[in-house]
Amino acid sequence: MKKLIGVICFVFIILDFSLGQQTSDATVAHAQQTVDETDKLKTGNTKEIQNNFLQTSLNNIFGPNNSFSVNPSLFAIDSLFIKKSRNVDPATFRKQRLLRNIQLVDSISINNPDNSLSKLGFSKLSFGISIALKNNKDIRYGTFANDPQYLALNTRVMGIIKIIKNKIGQKAYYTALKDHSNVEAHNIEYEKDSIVQAILSAFWIKYDSSLLTREIKDQIDSLSPEDAILFKTDTVGNMAKILAARYAQKALWTIYPAYAYDVTNKQSSYLLTSEYTKGIRKNKEKAPWELDLKASILVGKDTTITGSNLQNQLLTISAGVNFILHRDESQASTMELKPYFQNNYQLGHVQEGGHRDSVTINVIYRIKIFDTFWIPLTISYDVNKKDHPLFGFISFALSLDSGNGSGSSKKSKS
């Protein structure tokens, strides 16, 4: 009798462990789905500050001083060289989140004074690293797993899966399911006595109705309408979109140290930048507004002084608000306008005829051409300049997220 009780307890422990593992797999998949949905809703302004995969840009394309930058995250680099497993566990999810929040920033400045291809030359090489000190836009695994809305939903679904498994189990799992072609097509791993749980868990992870056999669909139809609807609509996908709209407006704070080498003057310069952005509009149903604060200090060569020096010590502080002017059907931003004020203060040597303190009024207009392709136009007005105080430049920016790799166009509506 004692042996029989021991065997029964062992079987229950194994079943609970299996169900717990399926719950963990589902939670990781759903957390990643929420991350992908959040990336879709991030503004062009946010992606310019920190992109989770790869960003390339061509700046000031019609001016005499152009620059080309390639900014991959460590997650993008890791994806190129490390083979990814089909199943991601919580520890891997946490590692990937860390890698997404560290981005390399490399740029090449091109000197082209006459806009002539024959006179192109490198003028500056720059290398830096952008680190997200605080990135609440990128959801943590623990935060998602313990979200009351998701926790209640996941617990409820796992209970229903257990009920369906037990009902079909009375006829013997493996022999009751006559059609296994869908299981083989989706490469579902299972044991003969747990095929029902394997199918339903795989369905819950990626919501693919083609996974379900006729017998399982019949059991779902026999459930109460409140329970059956969980298996007939993409419940997690809808919830992920709701959570994504919330997380896309949370705070992002980055710090960016960089080193640059001036090829023309043969001297190094050093830059330290910090930027903070957060959604500030209380009405979440309307297009978001983002507060944007930025401060940087540049230490480099003053070209009016002969010889090597670090007398150019420029402190720059800016503040503005990024407005979304238009969104597409998925509520992703397609057009933005960011007015901002910028103050430049020279801590080092002030050039003859120059100003120690200067203020510019600026506007950045961004329009999304494809899902990943933005064109930002910057216009600035220098209040200290009497002649030609207004100037501007246009750039191209391509931002690839971990969830996409192409720039397919998307129809939008007002």
Buried (B, 14 or more C-beta within 10 A) or exposed (E): EEEEEEEEEEEEEEBEEBBEEBBBBBBBBBBBBBBBBBBBBBBBBBBBBBBBBBBBBBBBBEBEBBBBBBBBBBBBBBBEEEEEEEEBBBEBBBBBBEBBBBBBBBBBBBBBEEEEEEEEEEBBBBEBBBBBEEBBBBBBBEEBBEBEEBEEBBEBBBEBBBEBBEBBBEEEBBEBBEEBEBBEEBEBEBEEEBBBBBBBBBBBBBBEEEBBBEBBEEBBEEBEEEBBEBBEEEBBBEBBBEBBBBBBBBEBBBEBBBEBBBBEBEBBBBBBBBBBBBBEBEEEEEBBBBBBBBBBBBBBBBBEEEEEBBBBBBBBBBBBBBBBEBBBEEBBBBBBBBBBEBBBBBBBBBBEEEBEEBBBBBBBBBBBEEBBBBBBEBBBBBEEEEEEEEEBBBBBBBBBBBBBEEBEEEEBEE
